[in-house]
Amino acid sequence: MDSFIPVRPDIPLIAILLYALLAFVLGIAGTPWYLRFLLHFKMGKQLRSETVDGRIAPIFQRFHAKKAGTPTMGGVLIWGSILLTALLSRLLSLFGVVEQSILQRGQVYLPLFMLVSFGLLGALDDYLNICCIGKKRGLDWLPKLLTLLLLSAAGGLWFYYKLGYDSIHIPYIGPVLLGGWYIPLFIFIIVGTANAVNVTDGLDGLAGGLLTIAFLAFAFLAYLKGLTVLAAFCAVSAGATAAFLWHNVPPALFFMGDTGALALGGMLGVIALMIDQVLVLPLIGFVFLIEMLSVIIQLTSKKLRHGKKVFLAAPIHHHFEALEWGESKVTMRLWIIGIFFAMLGIFVGMFG
């Protein structure tokens, strides 16, 4: 790879930690007001009554019917805290309180673009889910997918033509030149990660906890590469997500919704591509990967085996619920798996 994102300026480790703390505090402080706003405007989740292939979802209804009406669109609080922290850092920099802001074009504008654009798409989907009465809820899958592809393609073209990304690093082997094939790979990673996080967001605290782990892991890897601004941004994202998680653990006061899942998933994919750790992403986001694979396997089995299922329910977290593990136990165990594989991903990213 001939071109890299700018390494400078430097942000000290203590400043990175303080920015993460600021995002957490802003998220915690903003939660009561935002929750009142959601309740006042009746922004409650309408739970789905059917599976992806249009069939009845009895297991989901059995365990989650009581959650109908829980406020959603909590993702706005997450990316609002991230954006506010970035803007405050710029103000502090202008007034000389800190030396460097985290709002830097070279390392932060691209993840912010994915965060905001995917977040707005998710917000529209969530809003239509809330407002539409009847079987058809949210955006149709085709315009939603096409929008994700279009936004991802814009990012891929920027990476390839503007930043000069045309290869990926394979751990323990080295860089492999892709040329123009880098663009479709970029699109696949961004859309795939966004949808994988969205699929995982089905239990109280599950996606929020795993995203916090993933952002912390990438903050560590970015810091080791000298991308301290990006590391700070990852830490801020972890802090904002942890603040949301504080009130999203069982029983959740509100849900992340597509507003958060698509935005944070897409941004996670961009960060992995920016630091050239795209093949470490399946380790750091291992649970997201198996959740997405479980849906693909289940749908494929139903189609090819005349309705026969591999799992009791998909995504796989619902399979574990059907085994009577209990929601909190499923969430905690998947967090443990997420932590283990994130540590493995950090090791591979450092030495691979």
C-alpha positions in Angstrom: 0.0 0.0 0.0 1.6 3.2 -1.1 -0.6 5.7 0.7 -1.6 5.7 4.3 -3.9 7.9 6.4 -2.0 10.7 8.2 -0.3 9.5 11.4 0.0 13.0 13.0 -1.1 14.7 15.2 -0.3 12.8 18.4 -2.8 12.6 21.3 -1.4 11.5 24.7 -2.8 8.3 26.2 -4.2 10.3 29.2 -6.1 12.5 26.8 -7.5 9.5 25.0 -8.8 8.1 28.3 -10.3 11.4 29.3 -12.1 11.8 26.0 -13.5 8.3 26.5 -14.7 9.3 30.0 -16.2 12.5 28.6 -18.2 10.5 26.0 -19.4 8.2 28.8 -20.4 11.0 31.1 -22.3 12.8 28.3 -24.1 9.6 27.4 -25.1 9.0 31.1 -26.1 12.6 31.6 -28.2 12.7 28.4 -30.1 9.5 29.0 -32.8 10.7 31.4 -33.7 13.6 29.0 -33.6 11.4 25.9 -35.6 8.7 27.5 -38.3 11.2 28.5 -38.3 12.4 24.9 -38.8 8.9 23.5 -41.6 8.1 26.0 -43.3 11.4 25.4 -43.5 10.8 21.6 -44.3 7.1 22.1 -41.3 5.9 20.2 -41.9 2.3 21.3 -40.6 -0.7 19.4 -43.1 -2.8 17.5 -41.8 -6.3 17.8 -41.8 -8.5 14.7 -44.2 -11.5 14.7 -42.5 -13.3 11.8 -39.1 -14.6 10.8 -37.0 -13.3 7.9 -38.6 -15.7 5.5 -42.1 -14.6 6.5 -43.0 -17.5 8.9 -44.4 -17.2 12.4 -41.7 -16.8 15.1 -43.1 -18.5 18.2 -39.9 -18.7 20.2 -39.2 -15.0 19.7 -42.8 -14.2 20.7 -42.6 -16.4 23.8 -39.5 -14.7 25.2 -39.9 -11.1 24.0 -43.6 -10.3 23.7 -43.4 -8.4 27.1 -40.9 -6.0 25.5 -43.3 -4.6 23.0 -43.5 -0.8 23.4 -40.0 -0.4 24.9 -38.5 2.8 23.5 -36.1 2.3 20.6 -33.8 4.6 18.6 -31.3 4.6 21.5 -28.6 4.7 18.9 -29.1 8.4 18.6 -27.8 8.8 22.1 -24.7 6.9 21.2 -23.7 8.8 18.1 -24.9 12.0 19.6 -22.5 11.5 22.5 -19.7 10.7 20.0 -20.4 13.8 17.9 -20.7 16.0 20.9 -17.4 14.8 22.3 -15.7 15.4 19.0 -17.2 18.9 18.8 -16.2 19.7 22.4 -12.7 18.5 21.7 -12.5 21.0 18.8 -13.7 23.8 21.0 -11.2 22.9 23.8 -8.5 22.9 21.1 -9.5 26.3 19.8 -9.4 27.8 23.3 -6.0 26.2 24.0 -7.3 23.9 26.8 -6.0 20.8 24.9 -3.3 20.7 22.2 -5.1 18.5 19.7 -8.7 17.9 18.8 -10.0 14.4 17.8 -12.0 16.0 15.0 -9.3 15.5 12.4 -10.0 15.0 8.7 -7.3 12.4 8.1 -8.4 9.9 10.7 -11.9 10.7 11.9 -14.0 12.1 9.1 -14.4 8.8 7.3 -15.7 6.9 10.3 -18.0 9.8 11.1 -19.4 9.7 7.6 -20.4 6.1 8.0 -21.7 6.7 11.5 -24.0 9.6 10.5 -25.1 8.3 7.1 -25.9 4.7 8.3 -27.4 6.2 11.5 -29.8 8.4 9.5 -30.8 5.4 7.4 -31.4 3.3 10.5 -33.3 6.1 12.1 -35.7 6.3 9.1 -36.2 2.5 9.4 -36.9 2.7 13.1 -39.3 5.6 12.7 -41.3 3.7 10.0 -41.3 0.7 12.2 -42.8 2.7 15.0 -45.3 4.6 12.9 -46.6 1.9 10.5 -49.5 -0.2 11.7 -49.9 -3.7 10.4 -47.7 -6.4 9.0 -45.4 -4.2 6.9 -43.0 -2.3 9.2 -39.9 -0.3 8.5 -38.2 0.1 5.2 -38.5 -2.5 2.5 -35.3 -4.6 2.3 -34.4 -3.6 -1.2 -34.2 0.2 -0.8 -32.5 -0.3 2.5 -29.9 -2.6 1.0 -29.4 -0.4 -2.1 -28.8 2.6 0.2 -26.2 0.7 2.2 -24.5 -0.4 -1.0 -24.4 3.1 -2.3 -23.0 4.6 0.8 -20.4 1.8 1.1 -19.5 2.3 -2.5 -18.8 6.0 -1.9 -16.5 5.0 0.9 -14.8 2.4 -1.1 -14.1 4.7 -4.0 -12.7 7.3 -1.6 -10.4 4.7 0.0 -9.1 3.5 -3.4 -8.8 6.7 -5.4 -8.2 9.3 -2.8 -6.2 7.4 -0.1 -4.5 4.8 -2.3 -5.8 1.7 -0.5 -5.4 -1.2 -2.9 -4.3 -4.1 -0.8 -5.1 -5.9 2.5 -2.7 -7.3 5.1 -3.0 -11.0 5.7 -1.7 -11.9 9.1 1.7 -13.8 9.2 1.9 -13.5 5.4 1.9 -9.8 4.5 0.1 -7.4 2.1 -1.8 -8.8 -0.9 -2.4 -6.5 -3.8 -6.1 -6.4 -4.8 -6.1 -3.4 -7.2 -9.7 -2.4 -8.2 -11.1 -5.5 -6.3 -10.5 -3.5 -3.1 -13.7 -1.5 -3.8 -16.1 -4.5 -3.8 -14.3 -6.0 -0.8 -14.8 -2.7 1.0 -18.5 -2.7 0.2 -18.8 -6.3 1.4 -17.1 -5.6 4.7 -19.1 -2.5 5.5 -22.5 -3.9 4.5 -21.7 -7.3 6.1 -20.5 -5.8 9.4 -23.5 -3.4 9.6 -26.0 -6.2 9.1 -24.2 -8.6 11.4 -24.3 -6.1 14.3 -28.0 -5.4 13.4 -28.8 -9.1 13.6 -27.0 -9.4 16.9 -29.0 -6.6 18.4 -31.7 -8.9 19.7 -31.1 -9.3 23.4 -30.8 -6.7 26.1 -27.2 -5.5 26.3 -25.8 -8.0 23.8 -24.8 -5.8 20.9 -23.9 -2.9 23.2 -21.5 -5.0 25.2 -19.9 -6.6 22.2 -19.5 -3.2 20.4 -17.8 -1.7 23.5 -15.3 -4.7 23.5 -14.7 -4.3 19.8 -14.1 -0.5 19.9 -11.7 -0.9 22.8 -9.8 -3.6 20.9 -9.5 -1.4 17.8 -8.5 1.6 19.9 -5.6 -0.5 21.2 -4.5 -1.6 17.7 -4.8 1.9 16.3 -2.7 3.3 19.1 0.0 0.7 18.4 0.1 1.8 14.8 0.6 5.4 15.9 -2.9 6.5 14.8 -3.6 8.2 18.1 -6.5 10.3 16.8 -8.3 7.2 15.5 -7.5 5.4 18.8 -9.1 8.3 20.7 -12.1 8.2 18.4 -12.4 4.4 19.0 -12.1 5.0 22.8 -14.8 7.7 22.6 -17.1 5.3 20.7 -16.5 2.7 23.4 -17.3 5.2 26.1 -20.5 6.4 24.4 -21.6 2.8 23.8 -20.9 1.8 27.4 -23.0 4.7 28.6 -25.9 3.4 26.5 -25.2 -0.1 27.8 -25.5 1.2 31.4 -29.3 1.4 30.8 -29.6 -1.3 28.2 -28.6 -4.3 30.4 -31.5 -6.5 31.3 -34.2 -5.3 31.7 -33.4 -2.7 29.0 -34.9 0.8 29.4 -34.5 1.3 25.7 -33.2 -0.4 22.6 -30.4 0.6 20.2 -32.5 0.0 17.1 -31.2 0.1 13.5 -30.3 3.7 14.4 -27.4 2.4 16.4 -26.7 -1.1 15.1 -26.3 -0.1 11.4 -24.3 3.1 12.3 -21.9 1.5 14.7 -21.5 -1.7 12.6 -20.7 0.3 9.5 -18.2 2.4 11.4 -16.6 -0.6 12.9 -15.9 -2.0 9.4 -14.4 1.3 8.3 -12.1 1.4 11.3 -10.8 -2.1 10.6 -10.1 -1.1 6.9 -8.4 2.1 7.9 -5.9 0.4 10.1 -5.5 -2.5 7.6 -6.8 -5.1 10.0 -9.7 -6.3 8.0 -8.9 -10.0 8.6 -8.6 -9.4 12.3 -12.2 -8.0 12.2 -13.8 -11.6 12.2 -11.9 -12.3 15.5 -12.7 -9.0 17.2 -16.2 -9.2 16.0 -16.5 -13.0 16.3 -19.9 -13.1 17.9 -21.3 -10.8 15.2 -19.9 -13.2 12.6 -21.5 -16.4 14.1 -24.8 -14.5 14.6 -24.9 -13.6 10.9 -23.8 -17.1 9.8 -26.5 -18.7 12.0 -29.1 -16.7 10.0 -27.6 -17.7 6.7 -27.4 -21.3 7.7 -31.0 -21.4 9.0 -32.5 -19.8 5.9 -30.4 -22.0 3.5 -31.5 -25.1 5.4 -35.2 -24.1 5.3 -34.9 -23.5 1.6 -33.0 -26.6 0.6 -34.4 -29.0 3.1 -38.1 -28.3 2.8 -38.4 -26.2 5.9 -36.1 -28.2 8.2 -34.1 -26.1 10.6 -30.6 -26.4 12.0 -31.2 -24.2 15.0 -34.3 -24.0 17.2 -34.4 -20.3 16.3 -32.1 -17.8 14.5 -30.1 -15.7 15.1 -28.2 -18.1 17.4 -28.9 -16.1 20.6 -32.6 -17.1 20.2 -31.5 -20.7 19.9 -29.8 -20.5 23.3 -32.9 -18.8 24.7 -35.0 -21.7 23.4 -32.6 -24.0 25.4 -33.9 -22.2 28.5 -30.5 -20.5 29.3 -32.2 -17.3 30.2 -31.6 -13.9 28.5 -29.0 -12.6 30.9 -27.0 -15.8 30.8 -27.0 -15.9 27.0 -25.8 -12.2 26.9 -23.1 -12.8 29.5 -21.8 -15.9 27.9 -21.6 -14.3 24.5 -19.8 -11.3 26.1 -17.2 -13.8 27.5 -16.7 -15.3 24.0 -16.5 -11.8 22.6 -13.8 -10.8 25.1 -11.7 -14.0 24.4 -11.8 -13.6 20.6 -11.1 -9.8 20.9 -8.0 -10.6 22.9 -7.0 -13.2 20.2 -7.6 -10.5 17.6 -5.4 -8.0 19.4 -2.6 -10.7 19.5 -2.9 -11.4 15.8 -3.1 -7.7 15.0 0.1 -7.1 17.0 2.2 -10.0 15.9 0.7 -10.9 12.5 
